[in-house]
Amino acid sequence: MSRVHAIALAALRFTYAPVEGLDCASHIARLPLEPLSYVARCRNRAGELERSASTVAITTAHEAISPAATPQSIETNASWVAATVALSILTFYHGAPLLAPVALKPIAAELGTSRSVPALANSLAWLGSGAGAIAFGWIAERVGIVPTVVFGAVMIGVGLAWAATGGAPELLLGHFLLVGVLGGGAINVPLIIYISRWFDRHRGSAVALVSSGQYIAGALWPPCIAFGIAEIGWRATMVVFGIATAIAILLAALVWLRPPPAGGLPAASAVKAGTSAVAGSQTTFVLLCVAGFLCCTPMAMPPGHLVALCSDLGISAAQGALMLSVLLGSAFFSRLFWGWLTDRVGGLYTILAASTCQAAALVGFVFTQDEAGLFAVSAAFGLGFSGLIPAYVVALRALFPVEEAAWRMPVWFFTNIIGMALGGWLAGYVYDQLGSYGPAFALGVVFNIANIAVIAAIARKHPYA
């Protein structure tokens, strides 16, 4: 090899040795007379290979990073089918606790008790469902949602039948143990946890839709229950409604419920804020439980006593039942708005807005005595309290890991149910002592203001939850 060839080979190896696909020695060996021009051609070829390798590397890196940067959403059409089925199930379930409030005066008259006894039956049904949810949230994670809901449906049917057959002890035990602990505990919270796992981008709207079953039930069932009581009595109405509810929930669960998908995106509000979806502490969780108790105590007062309040004011029971339907119907339609708002501003700020609306409506109940005014106040109350529960669920999912939902949500819900049970019973007790519902509603306003203060403190620390 001539000196010129050797210099060319050394130069090419030094400069382009890292470039795969360029064999300088073999090409230099075949050089004829113009090695320097060949060196130039080799350099051009090396540059092409280098640029090609860089393009491949960038493309591969982009392909590797893109899935992590933009995770695939778990939401599909099946997600909304699951939400619709859950909504139907909860519409039937939430009719069971309404039987005692609608039949409050006939039950108290036939059993020879005060109004606080049938009001307590309603409270015990809620309290039992909260206590049962702590166990059934764990059970549903292990045996599946279908067997859990089927068991709850059977217990509701048996519980209403038992409550209708005896006196005050059977009424209270049937509502607490069977309708509440074993029935509602297996259906209500497990279904809400189940639906929250079908959604990531529109979780607030989905939870709001599903939990609206309570308000559809409130708009749909009270007139039917009142008609049944007038025609066949409260006992027969309770038995018939229990059988119909058990059959409807059984069919919906067995035919339509499916396991939820795995994975998904963080909560929408956390993604927008660029924050972690897991930021809450045990203190935050305790404060959320306290806040839930404080808002649910006044929340239970008007729905549980509205029909009796109307009767005291000379308004017919049918109109009172219709007023309750307006309250809960308003809650259903406005809950869709609250769900939309939750997806955009987060759960905590939605709770603040909804709790303020609820407090204002409670003030209206204190001072309103005429039928038209009570219809307006009932609609306003439904507008306020309907946004609370879904917003809490979204805040909990934003602040704590999804793996902890099976126990955090039932525990939080149980504290809320204690508040609802207290509110329903407390309004009846205050009436028995003072002969008026006004002081009870005023006490509810105090609870509501305390709730606003607690949530405001949490929101200052976690503004995107």
Phi, psi and omega in degrees: 000132182290169180297322180296318177299316181297317179297318180297316181296317180297318181296317181293319180294320181294320186275322191237018179302322182289348185278115182289140175100001181245107178261091185293320186298315183295324179285322179297321182299330182266009182296135176276269187239344187243071183297325183293322176293326178292323175303318180297317180296321178297319179297320178298316179297320179296320179297319178298315179297320181297316179294323178295318179296320179296319180297316179297318181297317181294317180298316180296318179297320180296318179296326181286326185275325188305312181300325180288325182287327181233085182296153179284130178290147178272353185284131176219183175298329179296332178298316181286331173296314179299319179296321179294319178295316179298321177300317179297317180297314182290333176297319177287317182300315185288352174286333184298312179291347181280344183298315182294316178296318181293324181262023187304309182291314177299320179295312180300320181292316182289322182274352179069037181240174173283169180293339181293339181289304175296330174296323177293325177300316176299316180295320180292328177297317178292317180298317179296320180295324177292318179294317180295329182297331179299319178280316186286338172298319177290317181297316182298329178294335187256324181256348180103160184286327184294307179299325180296312181292321178299316178299316180298321180298316179297319181294324178295315179299315180293320182296317179293323178296318179293318181297332184274353189264345186230212181261209183297319180298317179294321178300314183287316181291321178298318180288320183286305189282311187268307178293323184271283188300307187270340181264287180298326179299330181272352187244306194295291183293317176305324179290322179293318175298317180302313182290326180298340180270353175271351188228149170227320181278326184237042184296320180299315180295321182292314179296322177297318179297312184294315181288353174289352176304327178299323185273328171298317177300318180294327178279328187272315193275325183305315176297322178294317179295316179298322177295316179297319179298318180292329185268315187235000179092161185289330181293308180296322178299319180296319180293312182298316181295322179298317180295315181297320180295315181299316181294316182297316181292320178303310182296316181297317182292315184290327185271323195247331187287134180228160178297143179285160178286165177259157176086206179118179182266163170294171178302145185302318182295324179290324179295316181296324183278346182072029182248167177289146179279354181236100186224354186279155176249175177296325177297318178299318180296317178298318179295323176296322177294317178297317180297320177298318177299317184291329180273332183278338176298308176288334180301326185278349187290301182297314181300326183280344187228007184294318180296317179293322177300316179298319179298320179295331182269006180086012177267136186298156179297325179297318178292325176296319177295322177295323178296320176297322177296321178296317179302310185281331174294319175300321179297322180297309184292321181287335179297328177296322176295315181298323177296318177299317181295321180299320179296341185254323182247353181097164186289319187293317179292329176293320177299316180301314181294314183292321180294325176295318177297319180297317180298319180296320180292324178297322175300322177298322178295329181295322190253352185266134182233343184266161187296311181298318179296321179292325174299316180294316180294323178298316177298320180293321179296318176300322177300320184283305191285346182292337183274356191282304188298311179300324180294322175298317181300315180295319178297319178296317179293329179284329187268338187228155182298148181298330180295339181265000183297326185295340176244328181292316181296314177298320179295315177299317181296324180296319177296324176296318182294325175301318177296317180294319178296318178296317182297314180297317180288319184298320179297318177293322180294316179297321178297315180298328182277323188246350179072021181204147177273347182304310178299326179295316179294324177296321176296324177298325178298321179298314177302317183297319179296322177296322177299315180299320180295317181294314182295323178298322178294319179293318183296330178294327181274326182233074188291343183255008182278000000 
